[in-house]
Amino acid sequence: MNTVMKSILLAITTVLLLNDSAAVATETQLRGSSRGLEQDRRILYPDVRVANWTPYTATFTVNYASIFCSNDNNKSVSPDGLWKGSRGLCLITSITASVKTEDNETVRCSSYSSSGTSYSTFAVMWGGANSCSVQRTNESNGIDIINKTHFPLQVSLNQIGPLYWDIIQPGESFSRNTGSVWFTIQASTYIEGSTKKITTSESVFPVVAVTTLVLAAAFTGGTLGVIGLPGAAAILVGGTVFGGIGATTDYTGQTVAAVEQIFSERNTTISKGGAYATSNPRPVWEVRGGPYLKPTIVDGEQVQELLGSELTLTKIDM
């Protein structure tokens, strides 16, 4: 082999080696795993965060735009859990997800899709009636509050009085962009016809007014419909079954006392001061507890027992 041919082969080999190195370097740079890029995180996109706001384990895949970016396939996150993954300079094109219910049924969620986004925080959201979706969570300065109770909630962000407020159904979230300020978060179980709504003239946060309307509302289909039960569902309250076929409709003193205990202020109202609205990261709060329905058996028939627990408000990691 003459000198010219050797030089050509050497040049070709060098080009091939450089291309291979470039491909590796590109993958490394895009995923942000080299030491040099780790030392200067300013040029990288924030880590991907996928929260699971459903009551079931979620499995998801994060798809990236570049062929040099490996997708994050079949990742798993438990209920109320958070998955974090480095993506360097990779843009996200879609996130697909599914959850498996207690009946071992796989529910495929509505996916998130984009032509290529640098946004980094997402959540798998439960919509009730066996539906879920992947959504981008807000990255502006503000606060998100999730209703993890069985009943609707009236929530507000307060300073001297309520500044932002709304009624949110079970599984839904309250989201407000507010700027970087401090608030007192307040939440109350909301029963149509028995809880006073906040209006622009309110200066204090109203609490649920416990009357027989609370019990009556449960059998009209309004409240029960919201939490996925028919208006004719049998409800066990204070040892008495209401609402089912042949069940009683008379409210005894024992029943009213049980309802008042279940819907006590401790179980239906929560307030927490010192909640700071920011975007780094944006705070997410969960409301849990309160009045709830638990399946049980009475005389061989399945009924829903109305019970109560203390309402809680907890900040979760995002």
C-alpha positions as CSV (number, residue, x, y, z in Angstrom):
1,M,0.0,0.0,0.0
2,N,1.5,3.3,-1.1
3,T,1.9,6.4,1.1
4,V,-1.0,8.2,-0.5
5,M,-3.5,5.3,0.1
6,K,-2.3,5.0,3.7
7,S,-2.9,8.7,4.2
8,I,-6.5,8.4,2.7
9,L,-7.3,5.4,4.9
10,L,-5.9,7.2,7.9
11,A,-8.0,10.3,7.1
12,I,-11.2,8.2,6.7
13,T,-10.5,6.4,10.0
14,T,-10.0,9.7,11.7
15,V,-13.3,11.1,10.4
16,L,-15.2,8.0,11.5
17,L,-13.6,8.1,15.0
18,L,-14.4,11.8,15.2
19,N,-18.0,11.2,14.1
20,D,-18.4,8.5,16.8
21,S,-16.9,10.8,19.4
22,A,-19.2,13.6,18.3
23,A,-22.3,11.4,18.6
24,V,-21.3,10.4,22.1
25,A,-20.5,14.0,23.0
26,T,-23.8,15.2,21.6
27,E,-25.7,12.6,23.6
28,T,-23.6,13.5,26.7
29,Q,-24.1,17.2,26.2
30,L,-27.9,17.0,25.5
31,R,-28.4,14.7,28.5
32,G,-26.1,16.9,30.7
33,S,-24.1,14.0,32.1
34,S,-20.5,15.3,31.5
35,R,-18.5,16.7,34.3
36,G,-18.0,20.0,32.5
37,L,-21.7,20.6,32.1
38,E,-22.4,19.4,35.6
39,Q,-20.1,22.2,36.7
40,D,-22.2,24.8,34.9
41,R,-25.9,23.9,35.2
42,R,-26.9,27.3,33.9
43,I,-26.9,26.1,30.3
44,L,-29.1,23.1,31.0
45,Y,-32.9,22.8,31.2
46,P,-34.3,22.1,34.7
47,D,-34.7,18.4,35.6
48,V,-38.0,16.9,34.5
49,R,-40.4,16.4,37.4
50,V,-43.5,14.2,37.0
51,A,-45.8,14.0,40.1
52,N,-48.5,11.4,40.5
53,W,-51.7,13.1,41.8
54,T,-53.8,10.0,41.3
55,P,-54.7,7.4,44.0
56,Y,-52.9,4.7,42.0
57,T,-49.4,3.9,40.8
58,A,-48.7,5.6,37.5
59,T,-46.4,4.3,34.7
60,F,-45.2,6.9,32.2
61,T,-42.8,7.6,29.4
62,V,-41.1,11.0,28.6
63,N,-40.3,11.4,24.9
64,Y,-37.7,13.9,23.7
65,A,-37.2,15.7,20.4
66,S,-33.7,14.8,19.4
67,I,-32.4,11.5,18.2
68,F,-29.5,12.1,20.5
69,C,-31.8,12.1,23.6
70,S,-32.8,8.7,25.0
71,N,-36.5,8.7,26.1
72,D,-37.3,7.9,29.7
73,N,-39.3,4.8,29.2
74,N,-41.7,3.0,31.5
75,K,-41.0,5.0,34.6
76,S,-43.1,4.4,37.7
77,V,-44.2,6.7,40.5
78,S,-46.4,5.8,43.5
79,P,-49.5,7.8,44.5
80,D,-48.5,11.3,45.7
81,G,-45.0,10.5,44.6
82,L,-42.5,12.5,42.5
83,W,-40.1,11.3,39.8
84,K,-37.2,13.5,38.8
85,G,-34.9,13.0,35.8
86,S,-32.1,14.9,34.2
87,R,-32.7,15.9,30.6
88,G,-29.9,18.4,29.9
89,L,-30.6,20.2,26.7
90,C,-33.4,17.8,25.6
91,L,-36.8,19.3,24.7
92,I,-39.9,17.3,25.6
93,T,-42.3,16.3,22.8
94,S,-44.8,14.2,24.8
95,I,-45.5,12.4,28.0
96,T,-47.7,9.3,28.0
97,A,-49.0,7.6,31.1
98,S,-51.4,5.0,32.5
99,V,-52.6,3.9,35.9
100,K,-53.7,0.5,37.3
101,T,-56.8,0.6,39.5
102,E,-57.6,-1.6,42.5
103,D,-59.6,-3.8,40.1
104,N,-56.4,-4.4,38.1
105,E,-57.8,-2.3,35.3
106,T,-55.3,-0.3,33.2
107,V,-56.6,3.2,32.5
108,R,-54.7,5.1,29.8
109,C,-54.4,8.8,30.5
110,S,-54.7,11.7,28.0
111,S,-51.2,12.5,27.1
112,Y,-49.3,15.8,27.1
113,S,-47.8,16.8,23.7
114,S,-45.7,19.6,22.3
115,S,-43.6,20.4,19.3
116,G,-40.7,20.6,21.8
117,T,-40.9,22.3,25.2
118,S,-38.4,23.3,27.8
119,Y,-41.1,23.2,30.6
120,S,-40.1,20.8,33.3
121,T,-42.9,20.2,35.8
122,F,-45.8,17.9,35.0
123,A,-48.4,15.8,36.9
124,V,-50.5,12.8,36.2
125,M,-54.0,14.0,37.3
126,W,-57.0,11.8,38.3
127,G,-60.3,12.9,36.7
128,G,-62.6,10.5,38.4
129,A,-64.9,8.0,36.6
130,N,-61.7,6.1,35.6
131,S,-60.1,8.9,33.7
132,C,-56.7,10.6,34.0
133,S,-54.5,13.0,32.1
134,V,-50.9,14.3,32.0
135,Q,-50.8,18.0,32.5
136,R,-48.1,20.7,32.7
137,T,-48.2,22.3,36.1
138,N,-47.8,26.0,36.5
139,E,-44.3,27.5,36.7
140,S,-45.3,31.1,37.5
141,N,-45.2,32.5,41.0
142,G,-48.3,31.2,42.7
143,I,-49.9,28.3,44.7
144,D,-51.7,25.1,43.7
145,I,-54.1,23.3,46.1
146,I,-55.4,19.8,45.4
147,N,-58.7,18.4,46.8
148,K,-57.9,14.9,48.1
149,T,-61.1,14.7,50.1
150,H,-64.4,13.0,49.2
151,F,-66.4,16.2,49.2
152,P,-66.2,19.6,47.4
153,L,-64.0,22.2,49.0
154,Q,-64.2,26.0,49.1
155,V,-60.7,27.2,49.2
156,S,-59.2,30.7,49.5
157,L,-55.9,32.6,49.6
158,N,-56.2,35.2,52.3
159,Q,-54.3,38.2,53.6
160,I,-56.7,40.6,55.5
161,G,-59.5,38.7,53.8
162,P,-60.0,36.4,50.9
163,L,-58.2,37.6,47.7
164,Y,-58.5,34.4,45.6
165,W,-61.1,31.7,46.1
166,D,-63.1,28.9,44.3
167,I,-65.0,25.7,44.9
168,I,-63.1,22.6,43.7
169,Q,-64.5,19.1,43.3
170,P,-62.7,15.9,44.7
171,G,-59.6,15.2,42.7
172,E,-59.5,18.7,41.2
173,S,-57.0,21.5,41.9
174,F,-57.1,25.2,42.6
175,S,-54.4,27.1,40.8
176,R,-53.6,30.9,41.1
177,N,-50.8,33.0,39.8
178,T,-50.3,35.7,42.4
179,G,-46.7,37.0,42.4
180,S,-44.3,36.4,45.2
181,V,-46.4,37.1,48.3
182,W,-47.4,35.4,51.6
183,F,-50.9,34.0,52.1
184,T,-53.0,32.2,54.7
185,I,-54.6,29.2,53.0
186,Q,-58.1,28.3,54.1
187,A,-60.2,25.4,53.0
188,S,-63.7,24.2,54.0
189,T,-66.0,21.3,53.1
190,Y,-68.6,22.7,50.8
191,I,-72.2,21.5,50.9
192,E,-74.6,23.1,48.5
193,G,-77.3,24.9,50.4
194,S,-75.5,24.6,53.7
195,T,-72.2,26.4,53.2
196,K,-72.1,30.1,52.6
197,K,-70.2,31.0,49.4
198,I,-67.4,33.6,49.5
199,T,-68.2,36.7,47.6
200,T,-66.4,39.9,46.9
201,S,-67.9,41.5,50.0
202,E,-66.7,38.7,52.4
203,S,-64.2,39.8,55.1
204,V,-64.1,36.4,56.9
205,F,-64.0,32.8,55.7
206,P,-67.4,31.1,56.2
207,V,-67.6,27.6,57.6
208,V,-70.0,24.9,56.9
209,A,-73.3,25.3,58.8
210,V,-74.3,21.9,60.2
211,T,-78.0,21.4,59.9
212,T,-80.3,18.6,58.6
213,L,-79.6,20.2,55.2
214,V,-76.2,18.5,55.3
215,L,-77.9,15.1,55.6
216,A,-80.7,15.9,53.2
217,A,-78.2,17.1,50.6
218,A,-76.5,13.8,50.7
219,F,-79.7,12.1,49.4
220,T,-80.6,14.5,46.6
221,G,-77.9,13.2,44.3
222,G,-76.1,16.6,44.4
223,T,-73.4,15.8,46.9
224,L,-73.4,12.0,46.2
225,G,-73.3,12.7,42.4
226,V,-70.1,14.7,42.9
227,I,-68.3,11.9,44.6
228,G,-69.5,9.3,42.1
229,L,-72.5,7.8,44.0
230,P,-76.2,7.8,42.8
231,G,-78.7,9.8,44.8
232,A,-80.4,6.5,45.8
233,A,-77.3,5.1,47.4
234,A,-77.8,3.6,50.8
235,I,-75.9,5.7,53.5
236,L,-75.2,4.5,57.0
237,V,-75.2,7.4,59.5
238,G,-75.1,6.9,63.3
239,G,-76.3,3.4,63.1
240,T,-79.2,4.1,60.8
241,V,-79.4,3.4,57.0
242,F,-80.8,6.1,54.8
243,G,-81.4,6.5,51.1
244,G,-81.7,2.8,50.1
245,I,-84.8,0.9,49.0
246,G,-87.0,0.5,52.0
247,A,-84.7,2.4,54.3
248,T,-85.9,5.0,56.7
249,T,-86.1,8.7,55.9
250,D,-86.6,9.9,59.5
251,Y,-83.8,11.8,61.2
252,T,-83.4,10.7,64.8
253,G,-81.6,12.7,67.5
254,Q,-78.8,10.1,67.3
255,T,-78.5,10.6,63.6
256,V,-78.4,14.4,63.8
257,A,-75.7,14.2,66.6
258,A,-73.6,11.9,64.4
259,V,-73.9,14.2,61.4
260,E,-72.9,17.2,63.6
261,Q,-69.9,15.3,64.8
262,I,-68.9,14.2,61.3
263,F,-69.2,17.7,60.0
264,S,-67.7,19.4,63.0
265,E,-65.5,22.4,62.5
266,R,-62.4,20.3,63.1
267,N,-63.4,18.0,60.3
268,T,-64.5,20.6,57.8
269,T,-62.3,23.7,58.2
270,I,-58.5,24.1,58.0
271,S,-56.4,27.2,58.0
272,K,-52.6,27.6,57.6
273,G,-50.6,30.8,57.5
274,G,-47.2,31.5,56.1
275,A,-47.8,30.0,52.7
276,Y,-45.4,31.7,50.3
277,A,-46.3,31.9,46.6
278,T,-43.2,31.3,44.4
279,S,-42.0,29.4,41.3
280,N,-38.8,27.8,42.5
281,P,-40.4,25.4,42.8
282,R,-44.1,26.4,42.8
283,P,-45.7,25.2,46.0
284,V,-48.4,22.4,45.9
285,W,-50.6,21.8,48.9
286,E,-53.0,18.9,49.5
287,V,-56.2,18.9,51.5
288,R,-57.0,15.5,53.0
289,G,-59.4,14.0,55.6
290,G,-62.8,15.5,56.4
291,P,-66.1,13.7,55.9
292,Y,-65.8,10.6,53.8
293,L,-67.8,7.5,52.7
294,K,-66.5,4.0,53.5
295,P,-68.1,0.8,51.9
296,T,-69.5,-1.5,54.5
297,I,-72.0,-4.4,54.8
298,V,-75.3,-4.1,56.7
299,D,-77.8,-7.0,56.8
300,G,-76.0,-8.6,53.8
301,E,-76.2,-5.4,51.7
302,Q,-73.4,-3.0,50.8
303,V,-73.9,0.5,52.0
304,Q,-71.7,3.6,52.3
305,E,-71.0,4.6,55.9
306,L,-70.6,8.3,56.4
307,L,-67.6,9.0,58.7
308,G,-65.3,11.9,59.5
309,S,-61.7,12.7,60.2
310,E,-59.7,15.9,60.9
311,L,-59.2,18.0,57.8
312,T,-55.4,18.5,57.0
313,L,-53.4,20.8,54.8
314,T,-50.0,19.6,53.8
315,K,-47.3,20.9,51.4
316,I,-45.9,18.3,49.0
317,D,-42.6,18.1,47.2
318,M,-42.7,19.2,43.5
